[in-house]
Amino acid sequence: MEFFDKNRIGIILNRFSEDILYIDEILPLTFFLLMGNFAGIVGVVILIATVNASLLIPCILVNVFMVFVQMFYVKIGNALKRLEFLTRSPLIGYITATLDGLTTIRTSRIQDTLRKEFDQHQDLHTSCSYMYTCCEHAYHMMQAAEEIILLTFAIILFLALDDKMTAGKVGLVLSQIFRLTMPEHFFYVMITRFQNQMITVERILEYTKQKQESKDGLVMEHWPKECDIRWKDVSFSYKSDQDHVLKHLNFAIKNKQKVAIVGRTGSGKTSLISTLVRLYDFEGSIFINNVDIKTLPVDFLRSKISVVPQEPTIFSGTLRENIDPRRQHSDDDIWKAISNVNLSLFKTLDEKIDLNLSICQKQLICVCRALVQRNKIVIFDETNASVDSDTEALLQKIITENFAESTVIAIMHKLRYILEFDLVLVVDKGVIIESGDPSSLLKKKNGVLSNLFRKQ
Ligand SMILES: Nc1ncnc2c1ncn2[C@@H]1O[C@H](COP(=O)(O)OP(=O)(O)OP(=O)(O)O)[C@@H](O)[C@H]1O
């Protein structure tokens, strides 16, 4: 989960779409062009060398020199281009903000101040842009110098040293020198492009080196027999520099108890549940049926706990794939679960699910998922938050009747059915500030739960 907290979905999608596109299609093409231009340079140099081998020396020297020039040009050119982009954004932002606030500027009579500030932004951008153009021209001058040096050398060689040279061969060498700079230029352009595009490979490789969840631990057969859960001095924060969102929690839930967790938004209810399924590392210990859950493999632990999440997730696929994605249950069990939640929408299990189902219907499919799993620990994370009152009543009936044999933890904001629970935990700022059976908590005069209940 830390990975998803740190990497926004846009960035992840970008890696799996654009970066993969670069690796699959654009990078091979760049490599192909790079090699093509390289072959072009080698071809021209060999052709020149067949006329007079001593021309190889200036060709190689000049090319080595140009490699160094190119190295500087790429670094400086890229940095200047980046600066140009960077200084352009404030300029455009300034224009937009000025246009938006024209009336305020005029009534405050600060046109001159703004003009000066705009000029500063403009000057900065223009100087970067000018520096980039200068850099480009300097590079083109170097290319021209390369041609001139080679031509001078060839002409001196032919005029002063080689009397037997025919006009045709001289013409061939001179024309080929002119043809040398073009593939050279593209070769360097392609090298730069190739280097830039290789960053996509680096970024994808980064994803292969992510910190992995440890899957080590002991798988225990027939575990858990009884589902009593105990939090022992549990503290937790999402980031190392953040205050603890759960603080030294110590409490226990008995086997088959129906527990409601109540509290203001941001009080730490979901975080408390995420410790139970080990979505994050936490301090302290949690025991289920006297086994420290940190000693179990996470997959095994999670397979023993059903979670009906706050936001129902439906996959594009059939009804069967949605309720029983691992194909572990019989058709009868699935139909039984569907009839328990009164979903009369579907005729066969192989019917494709319409992703535009209402939130209520999606929520009921998620409940079906939990029903067929028949786990001994079931968590409802604000499942009743966005459902109508009939569905809310149905969900409550499912908790008390269908999950009678399971330990149920339900996070809830709506307190209409609070009396149906055996235990209520009121959480605030990561600590449990009130706990007990709902009827006695509701009787308390200035109790937190009774106040919340009265307000609702
Ligand atoms: N992924 C996260 N990264 C950093 N902080 C988080 C993250 N998720 C929650 N928090 C913070 O942890 C605290 C507890 O959040 P949590 O979601 O557990 O509260 P909650 O009681 O379940 O709230 P809600 O009722 O709105 O779902 C809040 O201050 C929240 O801002």
The ligand as a Gaussian input file, in Angstrom:
#p B3LYP/6-31G(d) Opt

LIG

0 1
 N       -2.537000       6.695000       2.961000
 C       -2.404000       7.617000       3.901000
 N       -1.263000       8.338000       4.010000
 C       -1.117000       9.268000       4.966000
 N       -2.053000       9.554000       5.874000
 C       -3.216000       8.888000       5.821000
 C       -3.460000       7.878000       4.836000
 N       -4.703000       7.378000       5.005000
 C       -5.211000       8.026000       6.069000
 N       -4.335000       8.936000       6.558000
 C       -4.517000       9.801000       7.733000
 O       -4.690000       8.978000       8.876000
 C       -5.699000       9.482000       9.715000
 C       -6.759000       8.403000       9.950000
 O       -7.377000       8.113000       8.705000
 P       -8.458000       6.946000       8.546000
 O       -8.737000       6.790000       7.081000
 O       -8.003000       5.758000       9.273000
 O       -9.693000       7.597000       9.280000
 P      -11.206000       7.129000       9.281000
 O      -11.684000       7.289000      10.677000
 O      -11.362000       5.785000       8.665000
 O      -11.888000       8.232000       8.355000
 P      -13.186000       8.081000       7.419000
 O      -14.342000       7.880000       8.352000
 O      -13.253000       9.402000       6.721000
 O      -12.948000       6.942000       6.498000
 C       -6.254000      10.738000       9.045000
 O       -5.645000      11.846000       9.647000
 C       -5.803000      10.603000       7.608000
 O       -5.552000      11.889000       7.065000

